[in-house]
Every structure is written in C-alpha cells, then in structure tokens.
Amino acid sequence: MTAKNTMNDTVINEKEIKAMVSLLDDDDVEVVSIIEEKIATLGEQVIPFLEEEWLRQFNPLVQKRIEQLLHSINYNSVRERLAYWVKYEEKDLLKGMWIVATYQYPDLSLEDLRKQIDQLYYDTWAEFKVDLMPLDQIKLLNNIFFNKFRFKANTANIKAVSNSMLNNILEGKKSNPIGLCIVYMLIAQKLKLPVYGVNLPNIFILTYKTEKLQFYINVFNKGLTFVKNDIDNYILQLGITSRPMFYEPCSNLDIIKRVLRNLIVAYEDIGEKIKAEEVQNLLTWLPEDKF
C-alpha cells in the first residue's frame, strides 16, 4: 500500500513506515531522533499509517513516540495552514478559527463548522426583518442569539481552553467575550449587517458601522448597545492612553491573534506549559500588529 504526499510529492510506502516505526524502540536516542525526523517530513499523509501502527503496538514506549510524532505533524500542519490563511484567506474568519481549533482537535471538519454556522444563519434569517432601524435589528438579533439559540457568557470559567475552540463554543453555547462575538459576527455578516470586531483592552466588543452611523455592542453582556462616549469613559477608568484601535473595526488577523493570546493564558492556567509555548510560537510567526 502506498500514498502520495501532495505537499512534497513523496511516495509513502507502508512497509517502509512499519520498518521505521519498528526502530522507534531503539535505545540509541540519536537513531530515534533521525527516524522521527524522517517520518515527520512525510507530512499529514503519514498520519493514517501511524495511527494503524499505534493500534498494533504493545510497546508503550513506541506508542508514546508515535503519539509525539502525530502531535508534531499536526502542529506543523496548523502552522502551515495558518501561514497560508494569513497570506490568502484572511477574509474567511471561520476558517481561521477552524485552524486554531485543529491544534486541539486535528480531525475537526471545516465543513461541519460551516454547516453549523449556516444553520444558525438560516434560523436567524427566518425571523429577521431587514426593514427595521439598525438598533432594532440588533435588538432582534440579540433576542434570537441569546433567547432562541441560548448562547451565554462563560462567566464561571472565562479562561477555559474551550472558549477559544469554535466547535466547543457552538456545542456548549457559551464562551468568553471574543468567542461569543465571533459567532455573533459571523451570523450578522451573513445577514449583510455592517458588524465588525473591536479590540478593546480587557474585553472584545463589536461595532455596527456605516458612513452615517456607528454604535457598539457588548455581546458578553447580552448584546448591550452603547456609544463612543461610553468607550471614552471606559478608557479613562482604565487610566490608559486612548488609541484609534479602541473605536474602529479590527482585522480578522487581529481577532485570531487575540484568540491565540487567550489560548496561551488558558493553557498556562491548567498547567499545560508545553501547549502554551507551542501556541506562543504560532503567535510569534504571525505578522506584527500595525498600530
């Protein structure tokens, strides 16, 4: 049995994989390192073979090394997908969130996530009224989002890893400020509403912005709407210098970077130091903020 790795055109041979896996129990650390590196260069195409070998193994050391290999291959895939997304697909926020979630859930389906968001949109569209004034449109969207769909703030565990995983947010119907804002915004934008993310310190919010009108939405507080003066007062209370970014829409890249920062804190909070460092590395590889 063979398979072709589309990333580097390498033909994967099952017998060769088995032979390499058999060397993973070698006492020579250098030999194991060379074998692991060779397997890892085969990329995602080798994953099914490794999973089969893991099931066949009775040696816990080899199983552990296969698990580490699978994680390493997935991590490299996440990094490559993220780099490609930044360069070519940044307008697709849902895909960006899917890439983040595949760090924890390698087998997560992008198509399944799209179907779930589409269903939320269709259910909202069935009750939505385009002829309402903007504030009334948001009130109606709030009612659907919080009362019909039953999304809510995860105040009990605001640092949870699940708050940064879109599949967990859609399943549990709860998240931190940015997680709720992302789902809310994905629905709103499919309804053609001019709703965008805003990077406020300590909390992520949304803004409804047109050439003639702008107001803000605190999704973490059940869609409470407010105006620029309220942000002025908030910044004053924090005792920090006001910046344009606190009032204007941010990019999808900014959103993904903030999600990654939250994820770092979440992993640190539960003692997952290695995962926190890996996510920090993902963040480091992304373009720097332009403020």
Sequence and secondary structure as in RCSB ss.txt:
>XXXX:A:sequence
MTAKNTMNDTVINEKEIKAMVSLLDDDDVEVVSIIEEKIATLGEQVIPFLEEEWLRQFNPLVQKRIEQLLHSINY
NSVRERLAYWVKYEEKDLLKGMWIVATYQYPDLSLEDLRKQIDQLYYDTWAEFKVDLMPLDQIKLLNNIFFNKFR
FKANTANIKAVSNSMLNNILEGKKSNPIGLCIVYMLIAQKLKLPVYGVNLPNIFILTYKTEKLQFYINVFNKGLT
FVKNDIDNYILQLGITSRPMFYEPCSNLDIIKRVLRNLIVAYEDIGEKIKAEEVQNLLTWLPEDKF
>XXXX:A:secstr
 EEEETTTTEEEEHHHHHHHHHGGG S HHHHHHHHHHHHTTGGGGHHHHHHHHHH   HHHHHHHHHHHHHHHH
HHHHHHHHHIIIIITT HHHHHHHHHTTT TT  HHHHHHHHHHHHHHHHTT  TTS HHHHHHHHHIIIIIIS 
 EE GGGTT GGGG HHHHHHH EE HHHHHHHHHHHHHHTT  EEEEEETTEEEEEEE SS EEEEEGGGTTEE
E HHHHHHHHHHHT    GGGTS   HHHHHHHHHHHHHHHHHHTT HHHHHHHHHHHHTS     
